[in-house]
Amino acid sequence: KLPNLLLMGSEGIAVGMATKIPPHNLGELIDAITFMIGKTKTTSQGKGFSLTGNVTVDELLEFIKGPDFPTAGAIYDFTEIKNVYTTGRGRILIRGKADIEDVGNGKSAIIITELPYQVNKALMVARIAELAREKKIEGISDLRDESDRHGTRVVVELKRDTAPKKVLNNLFKHTSLQTSFSANIVALVNGTPQTLNLKTILEEYLKHRYFVVTKRSEFELRQAKARLHILEGLKIAVDSIDAVIKTIRESKDQDSAKQNLIIKFKLSEIQAVAILDMQLRRLAALERQKIEDELIMIQETIEYLEDLLAHPEKILTVIKEELKVLKEKFADPRRTKVYKSKVGEFSEEDLIPNEPTVITITDTGYIKRQSLNSFRVQHRGGKGVKGMTTKEEDGILNIRYAQTHDNILFFTNKGKVYQLRAFEIAESQRTSKGTAIVNLINVEQEEKVESFINYKVGKKGIEEETFKYVFLSTKNGTVKKTALTEFENIRRNGILAIKLDSGDELVWSALTEGNNEVILTSHNGKAIRFSEKSVRPLGRSTRGVRGIRLQATDEVISMDVIKKDDKTDLITIMENGLGKKTPVGQFRGQSRGGQGVKVAKVTPKTGKVAFAQVIPLNYKTLIMTSRRGQVVKLELSSIPRHSRNTQGVKLMRFSNPTDRVTSATCVEE
């Protein structure tokens, strides 16, 4: 009664051919067949039936969403699923179910509770262990199979600060946690192997059921008519019981009794034998009534079966009703989830949301990434929260706002540049010290990351609507402009970004659009604004040109970009926690190479200038960090505007009197 070929699936190999049919959900199959029956009509002769031409695979897919595997999991790409059901062949991508759980102490675990169809769990676990041992998948600390009679449970514990989504992505890539089912729907039709699509295989099932129900009804009709014949003879006997008994008693033997009954009561041989075999107890009044009731019931059954066989559409109704009973009794919810989206070839960012993040790096080269939500907005002048645990001799060097999918260029004091994606930096707790950057990029001894910039990338590389140039500044005021495209696909060992003079170091970097202005700020409170067009583009392995003329005791501590006709502010933050906003219009444009103008009043109370940044339009928040890891998050609107030659107001107070501001960043939040 069930469409077992699709329900249970099938797999086999013969000479020159093979079949591989996935299992399906009973309820969905019955719904689709019921829909087909509703589209069915009989021929004009009343013999057989034919399906109307407007039953399509698309209509059937409204009911059958895809294969339903007993091991659950998930299947992807509706286009490929539809191709399987349209052509009878195709490849269906299957993934197991894996959830990420927080197990405390900054650690996470990947819990696998469903496997793809026909995947051997023991082999999959062994493969994960092999990949972890060979360092092909990094960050796994423990692997356990906790499966029992209640279900599958494989636990992949991760090391502290490991990105769990990245590990999960690698498990999908390199293990049978993701596999595919190569469907080939081949079946025998009238003894001939054929490749069938969803419509044709259901039509063949419906034809088969029509044939079975017809043959069954014909058999039941023959049986009913035979029983009716006997019951009619028995009724004659009980209606004339005295005459029947007298005839039997006067007969010489059984054969003569049979012949006498046939002649006298016009009975058939079968009826006469049934009367002779009838027990005496059936002569009771109640038994006589039972014979009459059964006779009426058999007559109704014959009437029903003859009508059924005369009207093929009623046979289809019987098929539908039988399927309905089976659905109510045996159907269960779908186990395998179906996603219309395509997985295909994927990269890390496919499983990592593109969300705001804050990246910090220390003097000794520890880097970490943390959610923007780990910092709460405070009033200016507060002490903030502990943003990183640092050693006594270490301190936070730089902090920057980015998106997790951004590309990041790290520039070192030696003039080299390295590249990472933001999500490749492990997300950490607010107070953790992070990861040594040497574990991510191959910086050399005596080499230190001084600055980093981030920008968006698309599937084909640098997004056209973003920046065109990388603008660099050294400690001694040399600047250089190089096309951003020269920094694509940087190898792990890095490449040269600028050739430095003896005693100079690369300290700052920024991105420009080709028609911006640049503002350099010095430690002693000087700033110069000039057009980037005054700096012609140069190759990576060249020196730059003079950007600002500094005193012997001064150095560049910040560089930023002012867009054309920008009416925003420059925020200046002093080492001792004071700060202010100054309209960029107060910094007149100059020729590059000059001494600049005052950006702030530097006194023992303020300390020297620690940070300066042009506030991007629509940015609302400032995050400041101190050498000892103290972090403050402020609303930019709470910081007052002051002219250039002023000290500003208190933005941050320190828990340790020897502490000082080292970096800050404006964020869009």
HELIX and SHEET records of a PDB file:
HELIX    1   1 ASN A    4  LEU A    7  1                                   4    
HELIX    2   2 LEU A   26  GLY A   38  1                                  13    
HELIX    3   3 VAL A   57  LEU A   60  1                                   4    
HELIX    4   4 PHE A   78  THR A   87  1                                  10    
HELIX    5   5 LYS A  121  ARG A  133  1                                  13    
HELIX    6   6 PRO A  164  HIS A  174  1                                  11    
HELIX    7   7 LEU A  198  ASP A  239  1                                  42    
HELIX    8   8 ILE A  241  GLU A  250  1                                  10    
HELIX    9   9 GLN A  254  PHE A  265  1                                  12    
HELIX   10  10 GLU A  269  ASP A  277  1                                   9    
HELIX   11  11 LEU A  280  LEU A  283  5                                   4    
HELIX   12  12 ALA A  285  ALA A  310  1                                  26    
HELIX   13  13 PRO A  312  PHE A  330  1                                  19    
HELIX   14  14 GLU A  348  LEU A  351  5                                   4    
HELIX   15  15 LEU A  372  SER A  374  5                                   3    
HELIX   16  16 ALA A  422  GLU A  424  5                                   3    
HELIX   17  17 ILE A  437  ASN A  439  5                                   3    
HELIX   18  18 LEU A  484  PHE A  487  5                                   4    
HELIX   19  19 GLU A  532  SER A  534  5                                   3    
HELIX   20  20 VAL A  584  GLN A  586  5                                   3    
HELIX   21  21 LEU A  636  SER A  638  5                                   3    
SHEET    1   A 2 SER A  10  ALA A  14  0                                        
SHEET    2   A 2 MET A  17  ILE A  21 -1                                        
SHEET    1   B 2 THR A  40  THR A  42  0                                        
SHEET    2   B 2 PHE A  49  LEU A  51 -1                                        
SHEET    1   C 4 GLN A 178  ASN A 184  0                                        
SHEET    2   C 4 ARG A  89  ARG A  95 -1                                        
SHEET    3   C 4 ALA A  74  TYR A  76 -1                                        
SHEET    4   C 4 LYS A 337  TYR A 339  1                                        
SHEET    1   D 4 LYS A  97  GLY A 104  0                                        
SHEET    2   D 4 LYS A 107  GLU A 114 -1                                        
SHEET    3   D 4 VAL A 154  LEU A 158 -1                                        
SHEET    4   D 4 ILE A 140  ASP A 145 -1                                        
SHEET    1   E 2 VAL A 186  VAL A 189  0                                        
SHEET    2   E 2 THR A 192  THR A 195 -1                                        
SHEET    1   F 4 ILE A 396  GLN A 403  0                                        
SHEET    2   F 4 PRO A 356  THR A 362 -1                                        
SHEET    3   F 4 TYR A 366  SER A 371 -1                                        
SHEET    4   F 4 THR A 435  ALA A 436 -1                                        
SHEET    1   G 3 VAL A 377  GLN A 378  0                                        
SHEET    2   G 3 GLN A 630  GLU A 635  1                                        
SHEET    3   G 3 VAL A 385  LYS A 386 -1                                        
SHEET    1   H 4 VAL A 377  GLN A 378  0                                        
SHEET    2   H 4 GLN A 630  GLU A 635  1                                        
SHEET    3   H 4 THR A 621  SER A 626 -1                                        
SHEET    4   H 4 VAL A 661  VAL A 667 -1                                        
SHEET    1   I 4 VAL A 449  TYR A 455  0                                        
SHEET    2   I 4 ASN A 407  THR A 412 -1                                        
SHEET    3   I 4 LYS A 416  ARG A 421 -1                                        
SHEET    4   I 4 ILE A 495  LEU A 496 -1                                        
SHEET    1   J 2 VAL A 457  GLY A 458  0                                        
SHEET    2   J 2 GLY A 461  ILE A 462 -1                                        
SHEET    1   K 4 LEU A 506  THR A 512  0                                        
SHEET    2   K 4 TYR A 469  THR A 474 -1                                        
SHEET    3   K 4 THR A 478  ALA A 483 -1                                        
SHEET    4   K 4 VAL A 545  ARG A 546 -1                                        
SHEET    1   L 4 VAL A 556  ILE A 562  0                                        
SHEET    2   L 4 GLU A 517  SER A 522 -1                                        
SHEET    3   L 4 LYS A 526  SER A 531 -1                                        
SHEET    4   L 4 VAL A 597  LYS A 598 -1                                        
SHEET    1   M 4 VAL A 609  VAL A 614  0                                        
SHEET    2   M 4 ASP A 569  MET A 574 -1                                        
SHEET    3   M 4 LEU A 578  PRO A 583 -1                                        
SHEET    4   M 4 VAL A 649  LYS A 650 -1                                        
END                                                                             
